[in-house]
């Protein structure tokens, strides 16, 4: 059976993508209220830069590493630069939504996860260090775990793991990473 696009499902995914994206500035405001006034701008920039960094890295290689066909631990690079990710649905992930809309939705989860981790280092890490940290962390922690849990041939996915709301990939991943990052 050929996957067909549902206008309602697509609209819901796009609205959900926007709502998750709005969580990043909301988190920036929350963190800004927790820090001293002199660090509020840096805290805002850390969260908003996470959105920009993830967006670029996701398009270049992140989506492919997290969701692309590969091994049970890592995705491959067949969707590098979102090659082959377009208006046609991918039956393995979202059979009624354009593949590109699904990729955008997942990008926002990656962005909020990075912003959650960065909340543990506010007032203690330079902005330039957070940029480097975000790129490295996404590559060696988030992308492999996202593939293992959500990827079509990921090891935990193959075992039957269901993680609809990101409890593993977003919350456990961010919580453990934040705990490690905040250690002095």
N, C-alpha and C positions, 0 to 999 in steps of 0.2 A: 504494500500500500504506500502510495506517494504521500509524503507529509504536505498538508495544506495549511496556509496561514489563516489564523482566526483574528479578525479585527479586534474583537473584545480582549482576547488573550494578549495581543500585541500592545493594545492601549494600556492594559493593566501592568505589563512588564515595564513599559516606558514611564508610567506614573510612579511605579515602585522604584525605578532607577533614579528618578528625580528626588523622591523622598529619602532614599538612602544617601544620595549626594548631599542633601540638605543637613544630614546628620553631622557632616564634617565641620561646617561652620558653626553648627550648634555646639559641637564638642569644643571647638576653639573658644567660643564664648564661655562655656563652662570652665575650661582650664584657665582662661584669662581671669575669671573671678576667684580662682584659688591661689593665684600667685601675687607677689608684690607688684605694685603699680609699675615699677621700672622694668619688669619682665613681661608685662602683659602683651606688648607688641610682638616680642620674640615668640611668645606662646601662640599667638594668633598665626604668625607666619609658619611656625612648625606644622600646625594642622593643615593650613591651606596649601603649603608646599607639598605636603604628603599627597594631596589630591592631584596636584600637577605632576609630581614625580611618578606616581602610580599610573596616571593616564598615559604618559609617554612610554614608560616601561611596559605597560600592559599591551599597547599596540605593537611595539617593536618585537617583544618576545614573550611577555608574561602570559598572555592568553594561550599561546601555543604550548608553553611549558606546563601550564596548569590543566589545560583541557585537551590538548592535542594528543593524537595517537602516539604512544610510546611504550615504555615498559610499565610494570606495575608500580614503580616508584616515581618515575619522572615522565612527563609528557615529552614529545619530540618537538622538532622545530618545523614541522610541515606547515604550520599556520603562521610562520614568521611574518611579521608585518601585516597580519590579518589576511594573508594570501589565502584565498578559498573560503573566506568567511564573508558572506554577503547576505542578500535578501532571501535566499532559499533557507528553509528551516533545516536544522540538524536533528534528525529523529532520535539520536542518542541522548540529547540534552533537552530540547524543547521542540517538539514536533509541530506545534502550531504557532510558533513565534519565529521571526527572522533570526538567523544565526547571529547577525550583527547586533541585534537588540539584546539577545542573551549575553553576548560578550560584554556589552556596555553595562548591563546589570551586574555581572560578576566583577567588572572593574571597580564598581562602587563599593562592593564588599571588601575588595583588596585595599581600597583607599581608607575606609573606616577602620580596618584592622591596623594599618600602619599608624593612623592617628591615635588609636587606643594605646598602642605600645608607647608612642611618644609622650603620652600623658604621664608616664612614670619618670621621665627625665626632664620635665620642665624645670627651669631655673638651674639646671645642673649640666646642660650640654649646649655647646655653641650651635648656632644655626647651621653652619657649614658641616659640622659633624653629623647633625641629624639628616642632612641630605645624603651623605655617604652611607650612614647607617641604614637609612630607608632602602636604598638601592640594594645593598648587600643582604639585608634581612629578607626583603621580598624574594630575592633570587635563591637563597639557601634555606629559607624556612617556609615562607608562605606558599610559593609555587609548588614545591614538592608535596606539602601536606594537602593543599587544595586538589592536586592531582590524585593523591592516594585516596581521598575521601569522596570527591565529586567526579573525578575523571572516569570516563566510561570503562577503562580497564585498570583503574587504580586498585591497589591491594585491599584496602578497607571496603571500597565499593564492591569489589568482587566477593567479599565475605558477607555482603548484605547490609553494610552500614548505611543508615539513612540519616542525613544531616540537613534537614530542610531549612532551618533558620540559622545555620552557621554556628551551632553550639560548639562544634569541634574546631572547624577551620577558622572561625573568627574569634570566638570567645575563649576557648581553651588555649589556642595558639597565642592570642594577644595577652592573655593573663599570665601564662608561663613566661613568655618573652619579656613582659613588663616587670615581672618579679625578678628575673635575671638582670634586666637592664637597670633597675633601681638600686641594686646592691652597690654599696660604696666600698 
